[in-house]
Amino acid sequence: MQITDNKEKQQALDLTEDSRQTEWRASFVAELFKGNFRWDLIHPYPTQSAEEKAIGDKVLEDLEAVLKKHIDPEAVDRNGEVPKVALKALIDGGFFGMKIAKEYGGMGLSVYNYTRAMALVGSYCGSTAVWLSAHQSIGVPQPLKLFGTKEQKEKYLPRLAKGAISAFALTEPEVGSDPARMTTSAILTPDGKHYIINGEKLYITNGPDAELLVVMVLTPPVIVNGKEKKQITAIIVEKTSPGFEVISRSSFMGIRGIANGRLRFTNVKVPVENVIGKPGEGLKIALVTLNAGRLTIPAISAAAGKLSMVIAKDWTSRRVQWGCPVGEHQAVQAKLAKITMDTFSMDSVAMLAASLADTDAVDIRLEAAMAKYYGSERAWIVADELVQIRGGRGFETATSLKNRGEDAYPAERLLRDLRINRIIEGTSEIMQLFIAREAMDVHLKFIMGLMNPKASFSVKLGILGKMASFYSWWYPKQWVRLPKSFGVTYLNGRNRCHLTYIDKTAKKLARRLFHTMARYQIKLEKEQLILAQYVDIGTELFAMASSLSRAEFVLKDNPNDTATQEVVDLICQSAKRRIRSHFRAVNCNDSKLVGNVSTNLLAGRYDWMTSGIVNP
């Protein structure tokens, strides 16, 4: 059994490694983990031109009008569906084609303007945001844009722009983040003109109502260097294809108006021309698609923070307890400050990542993953603080509040809707592992080469020579920090110190990560709790840097804006405290006890604790 488990594990690792993007372009976060604080990559803070902003402003104006006319967010939550008339209005307005090029009938929006639009929708109705995002961010349009042929684009993109709703089908009933265990298969017909698809997919957003789906399937394996290699392939499937059926629809605690469910493919016949990219490139296509697709979540997270600010400000300034507004009590002030600073940092990270995605010269895989991870985690905390500030009214539904004449603030719905963001498009735990793997690429390319059992002695000797050459200059560099001016003009002296802190801590992060890798070597992959600490340190540094860059942009037009300086100072001070904690946790963690207790639980040694309840 152990041999089988190890074999499956190695297959999963090989499949994932083969699907990675191996070439790097400029990446702020990648450089951060290597000990290089490349302030120049995110400063000055990227902004829109007047023309580009005007385009986005008009889209947001039209979009808001459609939302307010056709969608009641509370009715969507209560009834579990976005009305068909609302979806049609969004289709007629062209909003299902925001990311599709104009030549194919879409709006051709930049990533930045599309992100602005999704933030607007997310602040109003989370379910509607998911309909639009699942279609455009990860559905058929995005992989077609990146990997489709001219013929495929001409055939499908005009339909998609006109409202042919699409979905992305990867997850299966027994397969979440481990594509090596995928069972949905596609076999070539004897004449080589079609694939026959069989299998099931689960948790497919838009799937039950989609007209077109990009489905990830196993195609026949190939032999590489005498070893069988699994092939995951991306294929476009039409809903009208015989053998396609919707087995069930799923219901959730939040975003209740989405269409999501279990799909079955029984001898579904699809032309080979429907393959996106080449056979075997499916997982790579999925990963690259998700790079930009993940940017919707941090934008929606930041929008949720903004909504929380509005509600919290209004409530705490009007609600009087013990002779004064509750916003004047220090315990509540701490929550208000937290909501404010987290919103500023989330927004700074989200829009920076969106801007970088519009620039072909940079690599955003780490920035997008980190923005998604940071935004989804902080937004959940912000929404929880809002519910606490509102007290009973935070736990009460907006409909109930409205029925008795109070402001219908949707605090509890906001909390429920946001919870999925820590799961969808890669759980926070998977994001930590993904970020850790990509961040350590500079080191792993050496280690994996040395650990390759098929590598000859001469090849390994060559790798050792390259390692010696690289580390002879890289490692000493992590102990030396030269003074930098950073080229800032409007940040005050204290915030310049924050920049120095990021520069210094990036080097500490790089060398500590290197020391940890040297200690655990190939076993480091099992030390997920330690890797998570390093990822969190890098994430805090990214949020600090993004906030400082944006702060200087704001202060440029208003140097006397002390409020901005104070919020970014609080962001940095709070991040520093968390970073110190993360560094301590690397060496002083309870991983062994965690493993023992969880093993005891699974072995039934704590069953005595579960008496006195009604078992499910």
C-alpha positions in Angstrom: 0.0 0.0 0.0 2.8 2.4 0.9 4.5 1.7 -2.5 1.2 2.5 -4.3 0.8 5.7 -2.3 4.3 6.8 -3.0 3.9 6.0 -6.7 0.6 8.0 -6.9 2.3 10.9 -5.0 5.2 10.9 -7.4 2.9 10.9 -10.3 1.0 13.9 -8.9 4.3 15.7 -8.3 5.6 14.9 -11.8 2.3 16.0 -13.4 2.3 19.3 -11.5 5.9 20.0 -12.2 5.5 19.3 -15.9 2.6 21.8 -16.0 4.4 24.6 -14.3 5.6 27.7 -16.2 9.3 27.3 -16.0 10.4 30.6 -17.4 10.2 33.7 -15.3 9.7 37.3 -16.2 10.0 40.2 -13.8 8.1 39.4 -10.6 8.1 41.6 -7.5 7.1 38.7 -5.2 9.6 36.2 -6.7 12.4 38.7 -6.1 11.2 39.4 -2.6 11.7 35.7 -1.7 15.1 35.8 -3.2 16.1 38.7 -0.9 15.7 41.5 -3.5 13.3 44.3 -2.7 12.5 45.5 -6.2 10.7 48.6 -5.3 11.1 49.8 -8.9 8.7 47.0 -10.1 5.7 48.5 -8.1 6.7 52.1 -7.8 5.4 54.5 -8.8 2.0 53.0 -8.2 0.4 52.1 -11.5 -2.5 54.3 -12.5 -5.0 54.6 -15.4 -4.7 57.1 -18.1 -7.6 59.6 -18.3 -8.9 57.9 -21.4 -8.7 54.4 -19.9 -10.4 55.7 -16.7 -13.2 57.2 -18.7 -13.9 53.9 -20.4 -14.1 52.2 -17.0 -16.2 54.9 -15.5 -18.8 54.5 -18.3 -18.9 50.7 -17.9 -19.4 51.1 -14.1 -22.2 53.6 -14.6 -24.1 51.4 -17.0 -23.4 48.3 -14.9 -24.7 49.9 -11.7 -27.9 51.0 -13.5 -28.6 47.4 -14.6 -27.9 46.0 -11.2 -30.2 48.4 -9.4 -33.0 48.0 -11.9 -33.0 44.2 -12.2 -31.5 42.7 -9.1 -32.5 42.7 -5.5 -29.6 41.1 -3.7 -31.7 40.0 -0.7 -34.3 38.3 -3.0 -31.4 36.5 -4.8 -30.1 35.3 -1.5 -33.6 34.3 -0.3 -34.8 32.6 -3.5 -31.5 31.0 -4.4 -31.3 32.4 -8.0 -30.4 35.4 -10.0 -33.6 36.2 -12.1 -33.4 35.2 -15.8 -34.5 38.8 -16.7 -31.5 40.1 -14.8 -29.1 37.8 -16.6 -30.6 38.8 -19.9 -30.2 42.5 -19.0 -26.5 41.8 -18.2 -26.1 39.9 -21.5 -27.9 42.7 -23.5 -25.6 45.2 -21.9 -22.5 43.3 -23.0 -21.3 42.5 -19.5 -20.7 38.8 -20.3 -18.2 40.0 -22.9 -16.2 42.5 -20.8 -12.9 40.7 -21.3 -13.5 39.5 -24.9 -11.8 41.6 -27.6 -13.8 44.0 -29.6 -13.1 42.2 -32.8 -15.1 39.3 -31.5 -18.0 41.5 -30.3 -16.8 42.1 -26.7 -15.9 45.2 -24.8 -12.2 44.5 -24.8 -11.7 45.9 -21.3 -8.3 46.0 -19.7 -7.8 43.7 -16.7 -7.8 46.8 -14.5 -11.2 48.0 -15.8 -12.7 44.5 -15.7 -11.5 44.2 -12.1 -13.1 47.5 -11.2 -16.4 46.3 -12.7 -16.3 43.0 -10.8 -15.6 44.9 -7.6 -18.7 47.0 -8.2 -20.8 43.9 -8.8 -19.3 42.1 -5.8 -20.2 45.0 -3.5 -23.8 44.7 -4.5 -24.6 41.0 -5.1 -22.0 38.3 -4.6 -24.0 35.7 -6.6 -24.2 38.0 -9.7 -20.4 38.6 -9.4 -19.8 34.8 -9.5 -22.0 34.4 -12.7 -19.9 37.0 -14.5 -16.6 35.9 -13.1 -16.9 32.2 -13.7 -17.8 32.9 -17.3 -15.0 35.4 -18.1 -12.2 34.9 -15.5 -11.9 31.1 -15.7 -14.6 30.0 -18.2 -14.1 29.4 -22.0 -13.2 32.9 -23.0 -10.0 33.1 -21.0 -8.3 29.9 -22.1 -9.4 30.6 -25.7 -7.8 34.0 -25.5 -4.5 32.6 -24.3 -4.3 29.2 -26.1 -7.1 29.0 -28.7 -6.5 28.8 -32.5 -7.8 31.5 -34.8 -10.6 29.2 -35.9 -11.7 28.5 -32.4 -11.7 32.2 -31.5 -13.8 33.1 -34.5 -16.2 30.3 -33.8 -16.8 30.7 -30.1 -15.8 34.1 -28.9 -18.6 36.0 -30.7 -21.1 33.5 -29.1 -19.6 34.0 -25.7 -19.6 37.8 -26.0 -23.3 37.7 -26.9 -24.1 35.7 -23.8 -23.5 32.1 -24.4 -22.7 31.4 -20.7 -19.6 29.2 -20.1 -18.0 27.2 -17.3 -14.7 25.6 -16.3 -14.9 21.9 -15.4 -11.9 20.5 -13.5 -13.0 19.3 -10.0 -14.4 15.8 -9.7 -16.3 14.0 -6.8 -13.1 12.5 -5.6 -10.6 15.0 -7.0 -10.1 18.5 -5.7 -6.6 19.9 -5.9 -5.0 16.6 -7.0 -5.5 16.4 -10.8 -3.3 13.2 -10.9 -6.4 11.3 -9.6 -8.7 12.6 -12.3 -10.8 9.9 -13.8 -12.9 11.7 -16.5 -11.4 10.4 -19.7 -11.5 11.2 -23.4 -10.6 8.5 -25.9 -10.0 9.0 -29.6 -12.3 7.4 -32.1 -10.7 4.9 -34.5 -10.8 7.5 -37.3 -9.0 10.1 -35.1 -11.7 12.7 -35.7 -13.5 12.8 -32.3 -12.9 12.2 -28.6 -15.4 10.2 -26.6 -15.7 11.7 -23.0 -16.9 9.7 -20.0 -16.9 10.8 -16.3 -18.3 13.3 -13.8 -17.4 16.7 -12.6 -18.5 18.4 -9.4 -18.8 22.0 -8.0 -18.8 23.4 -11.5 -19.9 27.0 -11.3 -22.3 28.0 -14.1 -22.1 24.4 -15.2 -25.9 23.6 -14.9 -26.8 26.5 -17.1 -23.7 26.8 -19.3 -24.0 26.6 -23.0 -20.2 25.9 -23.4 -17.8 24.3 -21.1 -14.0 23.8 -21.1 -13.6 20.3 -19.6 -10.4 18.9 -18.3 -10.1 15.2 -19.2 -7.5 12.4 -19.2 -6.4 11.5 -22.7 -4.3 8.4 -23.5 -0.9 8.6 -21.7 2.4 8.9 -23.6 5.7 7.2 -22.9 8.5 9.6 -22.0 12.0 8.2 -21.3 10.4 4.8 -20.8 8.0 6.1 -18.3 4.2 6.5 -18.7 3.1 10.1 -18.4 -0.5 11.1 -17.8 -2.1 13.6 -20.3 -4.6 16.1 -19.1 -6.3 17.8 -22.0 -8.7 20.8 -22.3 -11.7 20.3 -24.5 -14.6 22.5 -25.3 -18.0 20.7 -24.9 -21.3 22.0 -26.1 -24.3 21.6 -23.6 -26.4 20.2 -26.5 -24.0 17.2 -27.0 -25.8 13.9 -26.5 -24.7 12.2 -23.3 -24.2 15.5 -21.3 -26.4 15.8 -18.3 -26.8 17.8 -15.1 -27.0 15.3 -12.2 -27.7 17.8 -9.4 -27.5 21.4 -8.4 -25.6 22.4 -5.2 -26.8 24.8 -2.5 -24.5 26.7 -0.3 -24.3 28.8 2.9 -23.5 31.9 0.8 -23.6 33.2 -2.8 -26.9 31.3 -2.9 -27.9 32.6 -6.3 -25.2 30.9 -8.3 -25.6 27.9 -10.6 -23.4 25.1 -9.5 -23.6 21.4 -9.7 -22.6 17.9 -10.6 -22.2 17.1 -14.3 -22.0 13.7 -16.1 -20.5 12.9 -19.5 -21.6 9.6 -21.0 -20.0 8.8 -24.3 -20.1 12.5 -25.2 -18.7 12.8 -28.8 -16.6 16.0 -29.3 -14.6 16.9 -32.5 -10.8 16.9 -32.1 -10.9 20.6 -33.2 -12.4 21.4 -29.8 -9.1 20.7 -28.0 -7.6 23.9 -26.6 -3.8 23.9 -27.0 -2.4 20.5 -27.5 -3.2 17.2 -25.9 -1.5 17.0 -22.5 -1.4 20.8 -22.0 -4.7 20.9 -20.1 -3.3 21.4 -16.6 -0.9 24.0 -17.8 -3.7 25.8 -19.5 -5.8 25.6 -16.2 -2.9 27.0 -14.1 -2.2 29.9 -16.5 -5.9 30.7 -16.8 -6.2 30.9 -13.1 -3.3 33.3 -12.8 -5.4 36.2 -14.1 -8.7 34.6 -13.2 -7.9 34.8 -9.5 -7.7 38.6 -9.6 -11.5 38.9 -9.3 -11.5 37.6 -5.8 -9.1 40.2 -4.3 -11.0 43.0 -6.0 -14.3 41.7 -4.6 -12.6 41.3 -1.2 -11.5 44.9 -1.3 -15.0 46.0 -2.3 -16.4 44.1 0.7 -14.0 46.1 2.9 -15.2 49.3 1.4 -18.9 48.4 2.0 -17.9 47.4 5.6 -16.3 50.8 6.1 -19.5 52.6 5.0 -21.8 50.5 7.2 -19.5 50.6 10.2 -19.0 54.4 10.0 -22.7 55.1 9.8 -23.6 52.7 12.6 -20.9 53.6 15.1 -21.4 57.3 14.6 -25.2 57.1 15.3 -25.4 54.3 17.9 -25.1 55.8 21.4 -24.2 53.6 24.4 -23.1 54.9 27.9 -23.5 58.5 26.9 -21.5 58.6 23.6 -21.4 57.1 20.1 -20.0 53.6 20.2 -17.4 54.7 17.7 -15.7 56.6 20.6 -15.2 53.5 22.7 -11.7 52.2 22.3 -12.7 48.6 21.8 -14.9 49.6 18.9 -12.2 52.0 17.6 -9.8 49.1 17.3 -12.3 47.3 15.1 -12.9 50.4 13.0 -9.2 50.9 12.5 -8.8 47.3 11.5 -11.5 47.5 8.9 -10.0 50.7 7.5 -6.4 49.5 7.3 -7.3 46.1 5.9 -9.5 47.7 3.3 -6.7 50.1 2.2 -4.2 47.2 2.0 -6.5 44.9 0.2 -7.4 47.5 -2.3 -3.8 48.4 -2.8 -2.8 44.8 -3.4 -5.8 44.0 -5.7 -5.4 47.0 -8.0 -1.6 46.7 -8.2 -2.0 43.1 -9.2 -4.6 44.0 -11.8 -2.3 46.7 -13.2 0.6 44.3 -13.5 -1.7 41.8 -15.3 -2.1 44.4 -18.1 1.7 44.5 -18.5 3.1 41.8 -20.7 6.6 42.4 -19.3 5.8 41.0 -15.8 5.0 37.6 -14.4 1.9 37.7 -12.1 1.6 34.1 -11.0 2.8 34.8 -7.5 1.2 38.3 -7.3 -2.2 36.9 -8.3 -2.0 34.0 -6.0 -0.9 36.2 -3.1 -3.5 38.8 -3.8 -6.2 36.1 -3.8 -4.8 34.6 -0.6 -4.4 37.9 1.2 -7.7 39.4 0.1 -9.8 36.4 0.9 -8.3 36.0 4.4 -8.5 39.7 5.3 -12.0 40.2 3.9 -13.3 37.4 6.1 -11.8 39.1 9.2 -13.2 42.5 8.2 -16.7 41.1 7.6 -16.6 39.3 11.0 -15.6 42.5 12.7 -18.5 44.3 11.0 -21.0 41.7 12.3 -19.5 42.1 15.8 -19.8 45.9 15.6 -23.4 45.7 14.6 -24.2 43.2 17.3 -27.6 41.6 17.0 -28.3 43.7 13.9 -25.1 42.2 12.3 -26.5 38.7 12.8 -29.9 39.7 11.6 -30.8 39.5 7.9 -31.2 42.7 5.9 -34.8 41.6 5.0 -35.7 41.3 8.7 -34.2 44.7 9.4 -36.1 46.3 6.5 -39.4 44.7 7.7 -39.2 46.6 11.0 -38.1 49.9 9.5 -34.3 49.8 10.1 -31.4 50.3 7.6 -31.2 47.0 5.6 -27.5 46.6 5.9 -26.4 43.1 4.6 -23.7 42.4 7.2 -24.6 38.7 7.7 -25.0 38.0 4.0 -21.7 39.7 3.3 -20.0 37.4 5.8 -21.7 34.3 4.3 -20.9 35.3 0.7 -17.2 36.0 1.5 -16.6 32.7 3.1 -16.3 30.9 -0.2 -13.4 33.1 -1.3 -11.0 31.2 1.0 -12.0 28.0 -0.8 -12.8 28.7 -4.5 -10.1 28.8 -7.1 -7.6 27.3 -4.7 -8.1 27.1 -1.0 -5.9 29.2 1.3 -3.9 26.1 2.2 -3.3 25.3 -1.5 -2.4 28.9 -2.2 0.3 28.7 0.5 1.7 25.6 -1.0 1.6 27.0 -4.5 3.3 30.3 -3.4 5.9 28.3 -1.5 6.7 26.2 -4.5 7.1 29.1 -6.9 8.9 31.2 -4.4 11.5 28.5 -3.8 12.1 27.8 -7.5 15.5 29.5 -7.5 16.6 26.8 -5.0 14.5 23.8 -6.1 15.9 23.8 -9.7 19.2 22.7 -8.1 17.8 20.3 -5.5 15.4 18.5 -7.9 18.2 18.1 -10.4 20.4 16.5 -7.7 17.6 14.2 -6.5 16.8 13.0 -10.0 17.8 9.2 -9.9 18.3 9.2 -13.6 20.7 12.0 -13.8 24.3 10.9 -14.5 27.2 11.6 -12.3 28.6 14.2 -14.7 25.2 16.0 -14.8 25.0 16.1 -11.0 28.6 17.3 -10.9 27.7 20.1 -13.3 24.7 21.1 -11.1 27.0 21.2 -8.1 29.3 23.5 -10.0 26.4 25.8 -10.8 25.2 25.8 -7.2 28.7 26.7 -5.9 28.9 29.6 -8.4 25.4 30.9 -7.5 25.5 30.6 -3.8 29.0 32.0 -3.5 27.6 35.4 -4.3 23.9 35.1 -3.5 24.3 33.9 0.1 26.7 36.6 1.3 24.5 39.2 -0.3 21.7 38.3 2.0 23.7 39.5 5.0 24.7 42.8 3.5 22.3 45.7 3.0 23.4 48.9 1.3 21.5 52.2 2.1 18.8 53.0 -0.4 16.8 56.2 -1.1 13.9 54.3 -2.8 13.1 57.4 -4.9 10.2 58.4 -2.7 9.2 62.0 -2.3 6.0 62.3 -0.4 6.2 59.6 2.3 7.2 60.8 5.7 10.3 59.7 7.6 8.6 56.9 9.5 7.2 55.3 6.3 10.6 55.5 4.7 11.7 53.4 7.7 9.0 50.9 6.7 10.6 50.6 3.3 14.0 50.0 4.9 12.3 47.4 7.0 10.9 45.6 4.0 14.3 45.6 2.3 16.0 44.2 5.4 13.3 41.7 6.1 13.3 40.4 2.5 16.9 39.4 3.0 16.2 37.8 6.4 13.3 35.9 4.8 15.5 34.7 1.9 18.3 33.4 4.1 16.0 31.8 6.7 14.1 30.0 4.0 17.5 28.8 2.6 18.5 27.6 6.0 15.3 25.7 6.4 15.7 24.1 3.0 19.2 23.1 3.9 17.9 21.5 7.1 14.9 19.6 5.7 16.0 19.2 2.1 13.6 16.9 0.2 11.5 16.5 3.3 10.6 20.2 3.4 7.5 19.4 1.3 6.0 17.7 4.4 6.6 20.7 6.7 3.6 22.6 5.5 3.2 24.5 8.7 6.7 25.9 8.4 6.2 26.8 4.7 3.0 28.6 5.6 4.9 30.8 8.0 7.3 31.9 5.3 4.5 32.5 2.8 2.7 34.6 5.4 5.8 36.7 5.9 6.2 37.3 2.2 2.5 38.2 2.0 2.7 40.7 4.7 5.7 42.3 3.0 3.9 42.4 -0.3 0.9 44.1 1.4 3.2 46.6 3.1 5.0 47.5 -0.1 1.7 47.8 -2.1 0.2 50.1 0.5 3.3 52.3 0.7 3.5 52.6 -3.0 -0.2 53.6 -3.2 0.2 56.0 -0.2 2.9 57.9 -2.0 0.6 58.2 -5.1 -2.2 59.6 -2.9 0.1 61.9 -1.0 1.6 63.2 -4.2 -1.6 65.3 -4.8 -2.1 66.1 -1.1 1.1 66.1 0.9 -0.7 67.2 4.0 -3.0 64.2 4.0 -2.0 62.9 7.5 -4.9 60.4 7.5 -3.4 58.4 4.6 0.0 58.4 6.4 -1.6 57.2 9.6 -3.5 54.4 8.0 -0.5 53.1 6.1 1.6 53.4 9.3 -0.9 51.3 11.1 -0.8 48.7 8.3 3.0 48.5 8.5 3.1 48.4 12.3 0.5 45.6 12.5 2.3 43.7 9.7 5.6 43.9 11.5 4.1 42.4 14.7 2.7 39.5 12.6 6.0 39.0 10.8 7.9 38.7 14.1 5.4 36.1 15.2 5.8 34.1 12.0 9.6 34.1 12.2 9.3 32.8 15.8 6.8 30.1 14.7 9.3 28.7 12.1 11.5 27.4 14.9 9.0 27.1 17.7 6.1 25.3 16.2 3.9 22.4 17.4 4.0 20.4 14.1 4.9 17.1 15.9 2.1 17.6 18.5 -0.3 18.6 15.7 0.5 15.4 13.8 0.2 13.2 16.9 -3.1 14.7 18.0 -4.7 14.5 14.6 -3.4 10.8 14.2 -5.0 10.0 17.6 -8.3 11.5 16.5 -8.4 9.5 13.3 -7.4 6.3 15.3 -10.5 6.8 17.5 -8.5 7.6 20.7 -10.6 10.7 21.4 -14.0 9.1 20.7 -14.8 9.3 24.4 -14.9 13.1 24.0 -17.8 13.0 21.5 -20.4 11.5 23.8 -23.6 13.5 24.7 -24.4 14.7 21.2 -26.8 13.6 18.4 -24.5 12.1 15.8 -25.1 13.2 12.2 
